[in-house]
């Protein structure tokens, strides 16, 4: 089957597509943070857990501090 004008156009477009893909890859590699060693996985941090007793101690200490400040103003 002889190549028609359409087949030639398809081959030419496929060559152009390969060139464009090469240029896109080159441009992507120039982006900041895209170099080797730059990719780091972000670790999702879980919230710090504070026991009820710990929260109570902090609350009591804060109340003592505020009581001292209020007493100093009088």
Secondary structure by P-SEA (a helix, b strand, c coil): ccccaaaaaaaaaaaaaaaaaaaaaaaaaaccccccccbbbbbbcccccccaaaaaaaaaaaaaaaaaaaaaac
